[in-house]
Amino acid sequence: MSATVRSIEGQDEASLLREINNALRGLRFGAVEITVHNGQVVQIERKEKFRLQSPATRQA
């Protein structure tokens, strides 16, 4: 998933936490990066990794 920039000016803390929770939802491997500028959250970026295993090493 690529970076998403949303206008969050004027949002309250609950809205920011909801956006962070949405970015974390379902994430198994990866990272969520929160960018802050002048004391305000300006970007939430989700990087997701998909781990692939060969059939010989896969566990049932």
Secondary structure as UniProt FT lines:
FT   TURN            9..10
FT   HELIX           13..24
FT   TURN            25..26
FT   STRAND          30..37
FT   TURN            38..39
FT   STRAND          40..48
FT   TURN            55..57
//
